[in-house]
Amino acid sequence: MVDRLITNARIASTDGLELDWLLIRDGRIDSIGGRFLAQEPPIPPAASTEITDAHGTWLLPGFIDLHVHGAVGKDTMDADPESLLTMARFFAAHGVTAFLPTTMTAPHESIMKALRTVAELIGQPTGGALIMGAHLEGPYINAAMIGAQNPNYVRRATPAETRKLLNVGAIRRITLAPEFTENRQLIIDAANQGISVSAGHTQATPDDLRVAIKLGLRYTTHTFNAMSPLHHRTVGTAGAALAFDELICELIADGVHVDPLIIRILFRAKGVDGVLLITDAMAGAGMPDGQYDLGGQSVTVAGYEARLANGGALAGSVLSFDRGLQVAHTATELPFSMLWRATSDNAAQALGVRKGRIAVDYDADLVLLDQQGTVLETITGGESVYKRG
């Protein structure tokens, strides 16, 4: 692996300084600096060093998508390595350097097959974004907030089943309804294993969430969607998510799942350290309008919307991660130099990995963007996995 020096970039640094060059060595960030600080890049570089002039474009940490079901006609529940590899390459074209393939509420064996398939590819080269593990969304949710999950397979957690799921070794994140006492032992077991736990498809009250937070719950899933809403006399799950500092909130910033003003409100309430941008994309992402499958249910995709064919409920999204950043940027009026925490850093901290920041000795997972947020290049572990054109 050759060294690579990127110069004349607008680097989103952890300390907010205007840095403009970065040296990649052995797949990690070796050094960074800014000419205006009299920090010149290594001169002369090693003879084998590849030099890239970024021409004033943005250099951000690569995006990390903790909640994504599929894209380009493929789905995590296919339980097929080729489906996951196809998804990984598509995601890289939109700036994603790591992701968690996400399961659906389904029969036990179907979930197990999907988890085993993910486990085979964790950390392996994909030609695109890295697979870091799986996100188990359901089946331990509240049927009253079913969303696009299949109500026939909703159930409460049992030690016998959850032990088998956890023993596969793929799960890095779990979405569940914490209001059910049967699900609370899973919060404890997952947290003890370093797995992030999120409240979703839920009617959890503030008191339910207080209990769950003590057990280890730290996130809310696609906040405002498939959860009890905020009312000025009944706070609901959404209101508690805004109020409790312990909770970091996933957000689908497509302008469909939540109004742009809600995006603005969430960022104002939680700050960039309290929001996780995700796509919740399904098989129709990157595909023409038409009929697609999500966890065994038929979904109609039209424009930016994906809805269950039998009822019209939103069924995941067709959002690409770079477009989510662009929508959030417009809605909040926050610069890319701040929003990277919501696209990358917060997710990396949820996974407990040295990614998601442009800092010395962090993995060289990076994305180059033009001023509008269009992906120009995606770099994973120091290797270019996508270049525009």
N, C-alpha and C positions, 0 to 999 in steps of 0.2 A: 504494500500500500504506500503510494507516494504521499509526501507532505503536500498540503494545499494552503496557499495564502490568498485570502480574499481581502481586497483593498477597496477604498472609496465606497464603503457601504454605510448605511444609517443603521447602526447596531442598537437593538433594544437591550440595553445592559441592565443588570440588577440594581445598580446604584444610580441610574438615571443620567449618567454622564454621556456625552456625545462621543462615542467611540466609533472608529471607522475602519479598523483592520482586525483580522482574526487569522490565526495560524492553526491548522488542523494537523495533528500528528498521531498516527496509530489509532485513528478512529475517535480521538478525543480532542477537545479544545486545549491546545498547548499554551497559547498566549493570546491576549487581546490588548488593544491600545487605541489611542487617539492622537493624531498628529498635532491637534491644537493643544494637547497636554504635553507636547514634546516627547511623545512616546512613538518612536518610529518602528515600523516592522523590521524583522531581521534582514539586514543588508550586508553582504549579498545573501540571498536565500540559498539553501542547498541546491546543487545543480539539478536534482530531480524534482524540485518543488514546482507544482503547478500553480500558476498565478492567475487569479481572476479579478478583473476590474469590474466592480459592481455598478459603476457609473451612477452612484447616488441612490440606488434602490435600497429598500428595507431588507435587513437581515434579522430574522426573528427565530426563536426556538421553533423547531418543528411542532406542528399541531398534534395533540394526543386526544383521540376520540374514545372516551370510556363507555359510550353507549351507541352502538350501531349494529343493526341486524343484517344489512346486506346492501347490494348495489349491482348494477349491470346484469340484472336477471338472476343473481345468486343470493343465497341466504345462509346464515349460520346453521339453521336447522336442516340444511341439505346433508350435513354430516359428511361432507366431501372435501378432501384437501384442495382439490382444484378450484372449488368454489371460493375457499378462503384465499387462495393465492390470487385469483382473479380480482377479488375485492381489494386485496392489499395493493395491487398495482393501480387500480382505479383511485383509491384513496391517496396514494402518493402523488398522483397528478393534481391533487387539490391541496397539497401541502401537509398531509398527514404523515407523520413518521412512525407512529405507534398507535395501536388500537386494541380494543377488547371486543371480539365478536360476541354478540349478545343473543342469548337464547329467548325462547318464548314459553308461555304456559302451555304445557304439553304432557303427554304420558311420560312416566318415569324413564322408560327405556329410550324414548326419543331424545330426551334431554341428555341422558348418559352417552348416547352415541355422538351427539354434538360436542359434548365436553371432551370425550376421548379424542375426537378429531382435532380439536383446538390444542389439546395437550401435546399432540405429536409435532406441532409446528411452533410451539413457544420458543422464541429466540432464534429460530432457524431463518436463513436467508429466504426472502420471498420475491425479490426483484422489485419490491415496493415497501410499504409500511411494515414495521415489525409487529408480530402478534405477541402480545404481552401476557395473554391469558384470556379468560372468559368472564363476561358479565352475566350472571344468572338473574334474569328478570322474570319474576314469578317462579314457581306456581303459587307461592305463599302470599297471595294478595287478597284484596277485598273485592268480592264480586260486584259490590255496589258501585265500584269505580273501575269497571272492567276495561274501559277504553277499547283497544283492538285485540286484547288478549282473549283466548278461547274460554268461555265460562264453564265448559264441560270438564275442564281439568284443573280448576282452581281448588286448592286444598290447603290445610294447615300443615305446618312443619311437624314432622315426627323424627325422633332421633335415628330410627332405623333408616329412613330414606336420606336424611341430610348427611349422615355419616358416609353413605355410599357416594353421594355427590361430591363432598369435600375430599374424599380419598382419591378421586381422579387426579387431583393436583393441578387443575386448570383454573379454578375460580379465583378471581382477584377482586370481584365486586358483586354484591347481592342487592337486589331490590325486593323489598317485602313490605307487608302491612304490619306495622309494629303494634297496632291496637289489640291484636290477638295474642293472648298469653302463650299459646302454643308456639308462636314464632319467636318468642323472646330468648329461648335457649340458643337458637340459631344465631342471634345477634352476638351473644356471648362467645359462642364457639368460633364464629367467623372473626370477630375482633381479636381473639386470642391468637389466631393464625395470621394476623396482619391483613385480613381481607376487609375492604371498606364496605360498610353497610349503609344503604340508602332507603328512605321511606318513599314508597311510590305505590300507585294504584291503591289509595288509602283514604280512610276517613279519620285518621288519627287526630285526637284532640290535643291541645297543648299539654294536658297532663299525661296523655299517652306518650308524647314525644319527650317530655321530661324524664319519664321512666326509661325510655329507650336510649336516650342520650347517656344516662348513667351506665347503661349496659354496653355502650360502645357505638351506637348509631351516630353518624356525623354528616349525612348528606340527605338531600331530597331529590327525587327523580323527576325529570322533565317538569320542573316547578310550575305550578298553576294548572297543569294538565293532569287529569285523572287523580285529583285530590280535592277534598272539601275546600271550598273557596273562602276568601276573606269577606266577612261581613262585620259591620261596625259594632254589633252586639254578639256575634258568634265568630270568633277569630278564625276557626277552621285550621286545617293543616297548612294552607298557604300563608295565612297570617302569622302562624307560629314560625314558619320557615323564615319570614322576614324579620321576626323579632329576636330569635334565638341566635346568639353569636356563635354557638357551637356548630351550627348547621351551615354547610356550603351547598349552594343550590345549582343543580343542573338546569340548563336553559336551552330550548330549541329556538334559536334566533333566526327563524325563517320568515317572520312577519305573518305567518298563518296560524301557528299554534298559540302565539300571544301577540297582541297588538304592539307595535313599536314603542308606544308610550309605557307599556308594562315592562319592556326591556329596559327602558330608561329608569323606571321606578325601582326595578330590582337592583340595578347597578348602584343607584343612589342609596338604597337601603343597606346593601351588603358590601359595597366596594368591590374593586377588582379581585381582591383576595377571597371574596365570598361567593363567586360565581364560576361555574364550570360550563363552558360552551360545549355542547354535544350536538350530534346530528339526528340521532334516532332514525337514521336512514334505513329504508327497506329496499327490496329487490328492484323497484322501479327507478331508483336513483340512477342517473346517467342513461336512462332509456327513454324511448318515445312514449307518449301517452298511450294507455292501454290497460289491460288486465294483468295483474301480477299476484303472487302468492305471499302471504305473511303468516307463518306458523299454521299453515293449512287452511287459511281463510282467504277468500278472493278479495282483492283490493283493486279499485279503479284509480288510476293516476291520470290527472288532467291538470296541466300547467304545473304550479308549485304545490298542488294538493294531492294527497293519497288518502282515499276514504274506503271503508269497508263497503263492498258492493251490496251487502244485504241490509245495511242500516245507515250508511252515510257518516259514521263516526270516523274521525281522523285516525289513520292507521299508519303510524310512523310518519316519516317524511321522505321527500326526495331531495333533501338539502345536501349540498356539498359543503365541506368545512370552510373553504375559503369564502363562499358566499355568506355563510353564517357570520364570519368575521366582518365582512363588508356591511351586512345589515346591522350588526351590533355597533359598528363604528358610526354609521349614519344615525342610528337611534339615540346613542348616548353622547355623540360628539366627542368621545374619548379617542386619543391618538393610538396608533398601533404600538407606540412605545409604552403604553400602559396596558392595553388589552391582552398582551401576550401572557399575562398571568392567568387570564381566564381561558386562553386557548391551549396553554402548555404547562405552566408551572403548577397550578393547582392540581391538575390531573397527575403530574409526575409525583407530587407529594402523596396523593392518594395511593399510588402504586409503590411508593417507597423506593424510587429509582433515581439515579443521577442523570436525569434528562430534564427537559423543560426550561432550562436556563442557559443563557450564554455566559458561562463562567468557566474559569480554568479548571481542568480535569473533569468537566462534565462531558457526556457523550456528545459527539458532533452530529447531532440531529437538528437540522437547520432548514429554513425555508427562505428563499429570496422572493420578495414581492415588489411589484411596481407600486407607484403612488396610489393607485386605485385598489390595491389588494389582490391583483391578479398574480397567480403563482408563476414564477419564471423558472425556478429550479427547486427541487427537493433533495436533501442530502440526509442519508441515514448511516450512522456509524462512519462518517467521513466519505462515504461513497455516494455519488450522484445516482439517484434512482428515477429521476424525472427531470427533463429539460423541455421547456416550451419550444415548439417548432423543431 
